[in-house]
């Protein structure tokens, strides 16, 4: 397997920091944000984002995970004890391909009537087949349908993103 890195660890962290500042700028009048990451890598990206936001903002930040099997996203689960009603929610994933997983992740949160839902991804592919707009994007790529993009973590630490 030949890995063609599109983001090194350093560049991936720079992109995450830029995203955090964009979130801060867009939501400067708020005092709290709930960050919900799609398991597995989306949740790790969400944790990294929360860490950066804690450094640069005074937001009260909550973190939760969205349990979603990307091969069968209809069966999407969120922690029933988490209340999204009237909250600003950031839904985070590592890579947005078709938009299908992100769309299914929004559904159970939307059912609780949040104040606003915003979406975040480290890598966005430009050929989405579902009507999903990503608000905060680290890098957007035009790739072929056969290409696969992976975000790599080692021991919970972001190591970069590569194209296969």
C-alpha distance (Angstrom), angle and dihedral (degrees) to the residues before:
residue distance angle dihedral
X1 . . .
X2 3.80 . .
X3 3.81 114.6 .
X4 3.80 116.6 -153.1
X5 3.79 104.4 -167.7
X6 3.79 114.4 -141.4
X7 3.82 92.1 175.8
X8 3.78 125.1 27.4
X9 3.80 118.2 -151.3
X10 3.80 89.8 -98.3
X11 3.81 94.4 49.5
X12 3.81 92.2 44.1
X13 3.81 89.7 54.4
X14 3.81 90.5 47.6
X15 3.81 89.6 52.4
X16 3.81 91.0 49.1
X17 3.80 90.7 50.8
X18 3.81 91.1 49.5
X19 3.80 90.2 50.2
X20 3.81 90.0 50.9
X21 3.82 91.0 53.0
X22 3.81 90.4 48.4
X23 3.81 89.7 52.3
X24 3.80 90.4 48.8
X25 3.80 91.9 48.9
X26 3.81 94.7 47.9
X27 3.81 93.8 45.0
X28 3.82 100.7 34.9
X29 3.80 92.4 129.9
X30 3.82 93.5 57.0
X31 3.76 130.3 90.2
X32 3.83 101.2 -162.6
X33 3.79 139.7 35.8
X34 3.78 131.0 -179.5
X35 3.81 114.7 -144.8
X36 3.82 116.1 -157.1
X37 3.80 116.9 -174.0
X38 3.78 125.0 -162.4
X39 3.82 108.5 -123.0
X40 3.06 129.0 -81.7
X41 3.80 114.4 8.5
X42 3.81 94.6 5.9
X43 3.80 88.5 59.1
X44 3.82 91.0 49.5
X45 3.83 89.4 51.0
X46 3.84 88.3 48.6
X47 3.82 90.6 52.9
X48 3.80 90.6 50.9
X49 3.80 90.7 47.8
X50 3.80 91.4 50.0
X51 3.81 90.4 51.1
X52 3.81 91.9 52.5
X53 3.82 93.1 44.9
X54 3.81 89.6 51.6
X55 3.82 88.2 56.5
X56 3.81 97.5 48.3
X57 3.80 106.2 29.2
X58 3.77 143.1 46.8
X59 3.82 93.3 -134.7
X60 3.76 119.9 135.5
X61 3.80 99.7 -123.7
X62 3.79 129.1 -157.9
X63 3.80 123.7 -172.8
X64 3.79 130.1 -157.8
X65 3.77 138.0 157.4
X66 3.76 132.3 -120.7
X67 3.79 112.5 -142.8
X68 3.78 105.8 -143.8
X69 3.78 131.3 153.6
X70 3.81 103.4 -144.9
X71 3.81 91.0 -151.7
X72 3.84 89.2 55.2
X73 3.83 106.1 21.5
X74 3.80 95.2 165.7
X75 3.81 88.4 81.1
X76 3.82 95.0 67.9
X77 3.81 120.0 158.9
X78 3.78 133.6 -170.0
X79 3.79 128.4 -174.9
X80 3.81 104.9 -86.1
X81 3.81 91.1 -146.3
X82 3.82 91.9 63.2
X83 3.80 113.2 94.5
X84 3.82 114.9 -152.9
X85 3.79 96.1 172.7
X86 3.83 112.1 132.1
X87 3.82 91.8 -5.7
X88 3.78 133.3 125.1
X89 3.80 105.6 -117.0
X90 3.79 127.2 -164.7
X91 3.81 112.0 -160.0
X92 3.79 109.5 -157.4
X93 3.80 131.7 -163.6
X94 3.79 131.9 165.6
X95 3.83 98.8 -131.8
X96 3.80 128.9 13.0
X97 3.79 109.0 -154.9
X98 3.80 113.4 159.9
X99 3.81 94.8 -6.4
X100 3.81 91.8 -118.6
X101 3.82 97.3 116.7
X102 3.80 92.5 46.0
X103 3.80 91.4 49.1
X104 3.81 91.7 51.5
X105 3.81 91.2 46.1
X106 3.80 90.4 55.8
X107 3.80 93.7 53.4
X108 3.86 101.9 73.8
X109 3.80 91.3 42.3
X110 3.79 92.5 48.4
X111 3.81 88.7 55.3
X112 3.84 88.4 66.6
X113 3.83 94.3 56.6
X114 3.81 102.5 -119.2
X115 3.80 118.0 -166.5
X116 3.81 91.8 -121.0
X117 3.81 138.4 -9.4
X118 3.79 120.7 -149.6
X119 3.79 126.1 -179.3
X120 3.79 131.2 -139.4
X121 3.80 133.1 -171.9
X122 3.76 134.8 167.2
X123 3.84 93.0 -146.6
X124 3.80 126.6 24.8
X125 3.78 123.4 -170.8
X126 3.76 115.6 -146.1
X127 3.80 100.8 -133.8
X128 3.81 102.8 71.6
X129 3.80 114.2 168.3
X130 3.82 94.7 -165.2
X131 3.82 125.7 66.6
X132 3.79 97.5 -105.1
X133 3.78 125.7 138.2
X134 3.80 117.4 -160.3
X135 3.81 111.4 -145.9
X136 3.81 98.6 -163.5
X137 3.81 120.5 32.5
X138 3.78 128.8 177.5
X139 3.80 95.1 -162.3
X140 3.80 132.8 -9.2
X141 3.80 119.4 -150.1
X142 3.77 136.4 -170.2
X143 3.81 104.6 -143.0
X144 3.77 137.5 158.4
X145 3.79 121.3 -97.9
X146 3.81 89.0 -110.7
X147 3.81 93.8 57.5
X148 3.78 118.1 96.6
X149 3.80 123.9 -155.4
X150 3.79 121.0 -157.3
X151 3.78 130.5 -173.3
X152 3.77 109.7 -145.8
X153 3.80 126.8 -144.6
X154 3.78 128.8 178.2
X155 3.80 117.0 -164.4
X156 3.80 89.3 -16.2
X157 3.82 93.3 -53.3
X158 3.80 120.4 121.7
X159 3.81 109.5 -115.2
X160 3.81 100.2 174.0
X161 3.78 143.1 -89.6
X162 3.76 128.6 -82.1
X163 3.78 141.0 -172.8
X164 3.81 121.3 -128.7
